[in-house]
Every structure is written in C-alpha cells, then in structure tokens.
Amino acid sequence: MRDIIQKEWGWLGFEVDQVLEVNAFGNVLFSSMDGQRWRICPEDLLCEPIASGEADYRLLLQDADFQLDWKMGCLVEMARDTIGDLHEGYSYCLKLWTPLGGEYVADNIAQAPTDEVIASAGHVAFQIKAVPNGGQIQLKVVD
C-alpha cells in the first residue's frame, strides 16, 4: 500500500514513510519522511496533512470529533446493511466521488479492493487538481 500511495498521491510532494491505519472506507493515515501525518479520504479525492509530528498526531487521535469522523460509524453501518460485510482486503467506497457529484447514500456505496480505492482516487485527483470548484470535466471510461 505504501508504494501505491507514493505512486498515486506523491504528486502532492511527500515521500511516504509508513502506513499507520486504514479504516473501513479506505481512508488512510500515514506518515511522511519529514514527520508529518497525512490522511487520504478517497471518497473526497483528498489527501492532506493532519499533524506536523508525532505529538500533534497523538493529540489528534484523542480528539472525539476526529475519532467520529475517522470511524465513519453511521456510513459503515449503512454500507454493511446495504451490501454486507467487507471481503478481506476490501474497503467500502463511493461509486461516484463527492467532488464529481456523488453522495453519501446507500445506492452510491460499493466495496472494492482497498489498493484500487486508494489508487483510483489519487489518479483522478491528480487529473482534476487544476479544475476550479464548479468547473466542468469529462469522464472517459477506458477498458
């Protein structure tokens, strides 16, 4: 997974040190070589620093609001009720990411291999990074 994050999200200017945690929706917490802690939210096509070092990261992990957001309890419950338990190596995901109009609703939830969830989100995020909010894009699906 470390290599996938580096390949598909490294354009943001970090070098992955280690993967710290992955949640049921394929969100990833990882550290970069410079000591920062990052979070990938594939459903939002987002990867951003969340803590500048280990001490800040430990404080963040104790924050109730962060834990509520990280665990995504209501979404995980909706996903489990809709499509069942996760297969080994899979994560729940949105069929259509939120920046492209997807919503957190039952019929927009699927499960896919976690590596693919992370890789595809990074790939698309890179392609649309310069598109302003509300800008138009055209998706081309290639077999």
C-alpha positions in Angstrom: 0.0 0.0 0.0 2.9 2.3 0.8 4.1 2.1 -2.9 0.5 2.7 -4.2 0.2 5.9 -2.0 3.6 7.1 -3.2 2.8 6.4 -6.9 -0.8 7.9 -7.0 -0.6 10.6 -4.3 3.1 11.5 -4.2 2.5 14.4 -6.6 1.5 16.3 -3.5 5.2 16.5 -2.6 5.7 13.9 0.2 7.7 10.7 0.5 5.7 8.0 2.3 7.3 6.6 5.5 4.7 4.2 6.8 1.0 3.4 6.7 -0.4 3.9 10.2 -4.0 2.9 9.8 -6.8 2.2 7.3 -10.5 2.5 8.0 -13.4 0.6 6.5 -13.9 3.2 3.8 -10.3 3.1 2.6 -9.3 6.3 4.4 -5.6 6.0 5.2 -3.5 7.6 7.9 0.2 7.6 7.1 3.5 9.4 7.9 5.8 11.0 5.5 9.6 11.0 5.8 9.5 14.6 7.1 7.5 13.5 10.1 4.1 14.9 9.0 1.0 12.7 9.4 -1.4 12.7 6.4 -4.9 11.4 5.7 -6.3 10.2 2.4 -10.1 10.5 2.0 -10.6 8.7 -1.3 -14.3 9.4 -1.4 -13.5 13.1 -1.4 -10.4 12.8 -3.7 -8.4 14.4 -0.9 -5.1 13.8 0.7 -3.9 16.4 3.3 -1.6 16.8 6.2 -3.4 16.4 9.6 -0.5 16.7 12.1 3.0 18.1 11.9 4.6 15.4 14.1 4.1 12.5 16.5 2.9 14.7 19.4 0.3 16.5 17.4 -0.8 13.2 15.8 -1.3 11.6 19.3 -3.4 14.6 20.4 -5.5 14.4 17.3 -6.1 10.7 17.9 -7.6 11.6 21.3 -9.9 14.2 19.8 -13.5 12.9 19.9 -14.6 14.8 16.7 -11.6 13.4 14.8 -12.5 9.8 16.0 -16.1 10.2 15.0 -15.1 11.4 11.5 -12.3 8.7 11.2 -14.5 5.8 12.2 -17.4 6.8 9.9 -19.7 4.7 12.1 -23.0 5.7 10.5 -21.7 5.2 7.0 -20.1 1.9 7.8 -23.4 0.7 9.3 -25.3 1.9 6.2 -22.8 0.1 4.0 -22.9 -3.1 6.0 -26.7 -3.1 6.0 -26.8 -2.4 2.2 -24.1 -4.6 0.8 -22.9 -6.8 3.6 -19.6 -7.3 5.4 -16.3 -6.4 3.8 -14.3 -9.1 2.0 -10.7 -9.5 3.0 -8.5 -6.7 1.5 -11.6 -4.6 0.5 -13.0 -1.3 1.6 -16.3 0.3 1.3 -16.2 3.2 -1.3 -18.4 5.6 -3.1 -19.3 4.6 -6.7 -19.1 8.3 -7.6 -16.8 10.5 -5.6 -18.2 13.6 -3.9 -16.3 16.2 -6.0 -18.0 14.6 -9.1 -21.5 14.8 -7.6 -21.5 11.6 -5.6 -23.4 11.5 -2.3 -23.2 9.5 0.9 -26.3 7.4 0.2 -26.8 3.7 0.1 -27.1 3.3 -3.6 -23.8 5.1 -4.2 -21.8 2.7 -1.9 -19.9 -0.4 -3.1 -16.9 -2.3 -2.0 -13.6 -2.7 -3.9 -10.0 -3.8 -3.2 -8.6 -1.2 -0.8 -5.5 -0.7 -3.0 -7.7 0.1 -6.0 -9.8 2.5 -3.9 -6.7 4.5 -2.9 -5.0 4.3 -6.3 -8.0 5.3 -8.4 -8.8 8.2 -6.2 -5.3 9.5 -6.4 -5.2 9.1 -10.1 -8.4 11.1 -10.6 -7.5 13.7 -8.0 -4.3 14.4 -10.0 -6.2 14.7 -13.2 -8.7 17.3 -11.8 -6.4 19.2 -9.4 -6.5 22.3 -11.6 -10.2 22.3 -12.2 -11.9 25.1 -10.2 -14.9 24.4 -8.0 -17.9 24.1 -10.2 -15.7 23.6 -13.3 -16.7 21.1 -15.9 -14.9 17.8 -16.5 -15.5 15.0 -18.9 -15.0 11.4 -17.8 -13.8 8.8 -20.3 -14.0 5.2 -19.2 -11.4 3.0 -20.9 -11.4 -0.8 -20.8 
